Each structure stands twice: as C-alpha cells, then as structure tokens.
Amino acid sequence: MELLVGGPYTRDKEEHLFGHAALRVVVGSKDITYDFGRYGKTWGTFDSEGEGVLNVWTSFKTYISGENSLGRTTTGFVYNLERSKAEPSQYREMRGLSWAERQAARTQKWTQDGIFMPADLQAMLEGNTEARYDKKNVY
C-alpha cells in the first residue's frame, strides 16, 4: 500500500495550497489508485463544502502524469500492511490553510475527527517512528 500526498502548486498565477491525498494499492499485477477529491461543485466559506468524487485509476502512470502536469510534487509512503499503525491527532495543524481558514474549519465537527489537510498527513507519515514507512517515493 502506498499513501500519496500531493503538495501545493501554483497554476495561472493562482496558488493552490491545500494539497491532495490518494491511496495506491498494488496486489500482484493489479495497480489501482483511489483518488478522492472535490472535483464537483463547491460552496460555503472558502469553498469548505462540496461534492466529493472518487476516481479509480488502473494506471498509476496516467494518475501521476496528471498530478505532475499541475506542477505538483507527490510524495508516496509505502507500507507493508501487517506493520502499520499511527496516531493522527498530534499532527492536526491544518497546514496550508490561512489563519481565517483554520478558524472556519475548526467550527466544523468533521475536522476534529482526524487528519484534515494533506500536508498534515505527510508530516504524520514522515514523523511516525513506531510504524515507519518501508519506502518513500517522490514523483
């Protein structure tokens, strides 16, 4: 299993600071990437609400080419599933959000349940010494 954390990027002079996360599962000859995001309509304060869409990619090359075309660097953390465990709450800093966006997000219950921002997920994966990743890839 590989957790993919996409970093921020700038496109057409507009900064996209939120980042992205996806899950890649390779079993035998099958290589599937599960990519969930707000690819549909968004609304609310700072577009804090929206339609979630799950994309299922059967070609990692196609998925990562799309991410790279944005100018985004994606870091992958490879785990052998039988050894994995983590404590996400200590990494919930909402990295990538402005002060105002962090305050708005903290009013929502769903941000209290776990990791909210991809940059927080990456910090957790890099800092976890109990269940260290087996390999780190940067695409």
C-alpha positions as CSV (number, residue, x, y, z in Angstrom):
1,M,0.0,0.0,0.0
2,E,1.2,3.5,-0.8
3,L,-0.2,6.7,0.6
4,L,0.3,9.5,-1.9
5,V,0.5,13.1,-0.6
6,G,0.4,15.8,-3.3
7,G,1.9,19.1,-2.3
8,P,0.6,22.6,-3.1
9,Y,1.1,24.1,-6.6
10,T,0.6,27.4,-8.5
11,R,-1.2,27.5,-11.8
12,D,-2.1,30.5,-13.8
13,K,-0.7,32.7,-11.0
14,E,-3.2,31.2,-8.6
15,E,-1.9,29.3,-5.6
16,H,-3.5,26.0,-4.6
17,L,-2.2,25.5,-1.1
18,F,-4.4,22.6,0.1
19,G,-2.5,19.7,-1.4
20,H,-4.1,16.3,-2.1
21,A,-4.0,12.7,-0.9
22,A,-4.7,9.4,-2.6
23,L,-4.2,5.7,-1.9
24,R,-2.4,3.3,-4.2
25,V,-2.8,-0.4,-3.8
26,V,-0.7,-2.9,-5.7
27,V,-1.6,-6.6,-5.4
28,G,0.1,-8.9,-7.8
29,S,-0.3,-7.4,-11.3
30,K,-3.1,-5.1,-10.2
31,D,-2.1,-1.5,-9.5
32,I,-5.1,0.7,-8.5
33,T,-5.0,4.3,-7.3
34,Y,-8.0,5.6,-5.3
35,D,-8.2,9.4,-5.7
36,F,-11.0,11.2,-3.7
37,G,-11.5,14.9,-4.0
38,R,-13.8,17.8,-4.6
39,Y,-13.9,17.5,-8.3
40,G,-17.6,18.5,-8.4
41,K,-19.4,21.7,-7.3
42,T,-18.1,23.5,-4.2
43,W,-19.7,26.1,-2.0
44,G,-19.6,27.6,1.5
45,T,-16.9,29.7,3.3
46,F,-13.6,29.3,1.4
47,D,-15.3,26.5,-0.7
48,S,-15.3,24.4,2.5
49,E,-18.1,22.2,1.3
50,G,-18.6,20.4,-1.9
51,E,-19.4,17.3,-3.9
52,G,-16.8,14.6,-3.4
53,V,-15.9,12.3,-6.3
54,L,-13.9,9.1,-6.1
55,N,-11.8,8.4,-9.1
56,V,-10.4,4.9,-9.5
57,W,-7.3,4.8,-11.7
58,T,-6.0,1.5,-13.1
59,S,-2.9,3.2,-14.5
60,F,-0.6,4.9,-11.9
61,K,1.3,6.4,-14.8
62,T,-1.8,8.2,-16.0
63,Y,-2.7,9.4,-12.5
64,I,0.8,10.7,-11.6
65,S,1.2,12.4,-15.0
66,G,-2.0,14.4,-14.3
67,E,-0.7,15.4,-10.9
68,N,2.8,16.3,-12.3
69,S,1.2,18.4,-15.1
70,L,-0.1,20.7,-12.4
71,G,3.5,21.3,-11.2
72,R,2.7,19.4,-8.0
73,T,5.2,17.1,-6.3
74,T,3.7,13.9,-4.9
75,T,5.4,12.0,-2.1
76,G,4.5,8.3,-1.7
77,F,4.8,6.4,1.6
78,V,4.9,2.6,1.1
79,Y,3.7,0.4,3.9
80,N,3.5,-3.4,4.4
81,L,0.0,-3.6,5.8
82,E,0.8,-6.0,8.6
83,R,3.1,-3.5,10.4
84,S,1.1,-0.3,10.0
85,K,-0.3,1.9,12.9
86,A,-0.4,5.6,13.5
87,E,-1.8,8.3,15.9
88,P,-3.1,11.2,13.7
89,S,-4.4,13.6,16.3
90,Q,-1.0,15.0,17.2
91,Y,-0.4,16.1,13.6
92,R,-3.7,18.0,13.1
93,E,-2.3,21.5,12.5
94,M,-4.2,22.3,9.3
95,R,-1.0,23.1,7.4
96,G,-1.7,25.0,4.2
97,L,-4.7,27.0,5.5
98,S,-4.6,30.7,6.3
99,W,-5.4,31.7,9.9
100,A,-9.0,32.6,8.9
101,E,-9.5,29.3,7.1
102,R,-8.2,27.4,10.1
103,Q,-10.7,29.2,12.4
104,A,-13.6,28.5,10.0
105,A,-12.6,24.8,9.7
106,R,-12.4,24.4,13.5
107,T,-16.1,25.3,13.7
108,Q,-16.8,22.1,11.8
109,K,-17.1,18.7,13.7
110,W,-15.6,16.7,10.8
111,T,-12.3,18.5,11.1
112,Q,-12.0,17.2,14.7
113,D,-12.2,13.5,13.7
114,G,-8.7,13.1,12.2
115,I,-6.2,14.4,9.7
116,F,-7.8,17.2,7.6
117,M,-5.0,18.6,5.4
118,P,-2.7,16.6,3.1
119,A,0.3,18.5,4.5
120,D,-0.6,17.2,8.0
121,L,-0.9,13.7,6.7
122,Q,2.6,14.0,5.2
123,A,4.0,15.3,8.5
124,M,2.4,12.4,10.3
125,L,3.9,9.8,7.9
126,E,7.3,11.4,8.0
127,G,7.3,11.7,11.8
128,N,5.9,8.4,12.8
129,T,8.7,6.3,14.3
130,E,6.6,3.4,15.6
131,A,5.3,2.4,12.2
132,R,8.0,3.8,9.9
133,Y,7.2,3.6,6.2
134,D,9.2,1.0,4.2
135,K,10.0,3.3,1.3
136,K,9.4,6.9,0.4
137,N,8.9,7.9,-3.3
138,V,8.9,11.5,-4.6
139,Y,7.3,11.9,-8.1
